[in-house]
Amino acid sequence: MQNMLSLLYSALCRLTGRAAGAQTVSELLIGLSEYASLTLPAVPPDLAQTQRLTPKAPPVVGAKAGAAPLASASLAAPVARVTASRTYSDFTPQVTLDIKKCELHLLEEGPSAKAELTREQGLRYYRTMQTVRRMELKADQLYKQKIIRGFCHLYDGQEACAAGVEAAINPTDHLITAYRAHAYTYTRGVSVKQVLCELTGRRGGVSKGKGGSMHMYAPRFYGGNGIVGAQGQLFETFNMAALWKLPCIFICENNQYGMGTSAERASASTDYYKRGDYIPGIRVDGMDVLCVREAVKFAADLCRAGKGPIVLELQTYRYHGHSMSDPGVSYRSREEIQEVRSKNDPIALLKEQMLSNNMASAEELKEMDVAIRKEVEEAAQFATADSEPPLDDMCNHIFKNDPPLEVRGTNPWSVLKSVS
């Protein structure tokens, strides 16, 4: 035991640059107590009178199966347990990080190229992005099992956009999005269970199972817009917003592809942040949650000061195809997708920033990952077991204050009444 303690203490001293001079067991335990908390279990009263036994060696964490056991220790001698401990005070509470500088249109100055990040914020952003990632991967699985039907547009790869936008605005601000809406539904306060129930068409869904992938709603969140042509009215909206100085932030999440066509093949000009023409614009690294947060905060402050509107282009990337019916590899290579995953993944980037600045431990983030997987799995199990909405509920929930709406021809189960 003395040899083991001596080796452990010597290794710790080398790491900290201190001299290792302890020799006896007592001295070694005192020395080790500077690095770890020690607990010395009490010896049972009758143990001293029992025969000295040679027990099996205790298991060693990380030891391979079949490896030779360590030398046995006598049960008659008290055994010291060395328990390494780390508290939250060991972590860096706040850092200032360099982020990618934004490109500007009709602006003399833009968002800062530095971002402050607290440990609490970092953990919150990590949880948000990882939850969205796991939720979307589960939706992919449920779709392939034919539990989710119809249209389904997944968001994995773009998580920094939704997380960064939500981190920069207030819950009382209003948010409208397009059809790739699952992440914003979650960041607006809808649970994973409600999102997955909606995707599977169950009563527990946020829209009672009647909206599907595109039509989820929450307070001050107006759901997805499934009519692609309607988004062509954008330039009329630009014009009205500029004329009336409306506090609008227009965001283009440029994931590099419009359905199956790359931006370069579809657009003579890919400077989408300049598309507002007379409206100021900013191009942002949409794979970095801090870049997105700082840009949206800058835009929100500008709008609240009466200087809106403004256009943001968040340069991001989607890992899945346009929808679940699109494999996503006929117009781009698997190598291209893998390169983005390995070099520019938004979750991996934040994780690296936190670990390299001692703002979290790998074990802590791993525990969070496990908890998120459990939450998503339980939500999926509920979403597959929940009941479907009844037929007589089809025409309800059209308006918020909900008397059933009687419209001729919309409900074959309603009894029409004469008003003549």
Buried (B, 14 or more C-beta within 10 A) or exposed (E): BEEEBBEBBBEBBEEEEEEBEBEEBEBBBEBBEEBBEEEEEEEEEEBEEEEEEEEEEEEEEEEEEEEEEEEEBEBEEEEBEBEEEEEEEEBBEEBEBEBBEBBBBBBEEBBBEEBEBEBEBBBBBBBBBBBBBBBBBBBBEBBEEEBBBEBBBBBBBBBBBBBBBBBBBEEEBEBEBBBBBBBBBBBBBBBBBBBBBBBBBBBBBBBBBBBBBBBBBBEBBEBBBBEEEEEEEBEEBBBEBBEEEEBBBBBBBBBBBBEBEEBEEEBEEBEBBBBBEEBBBBBBBBBBBBBBBBBBBBBBEBBEEEEBBBBBBBBBBBBBBBBBEBEBEEBBEEEEBEEBBEEBBBBEBBBEBBBEBEBBBEEBBEEBBEEBBEBBEEBBEBBBEBEEBEEEBBBBBEEEEEEBEEEEEEBEEBEEEEEE
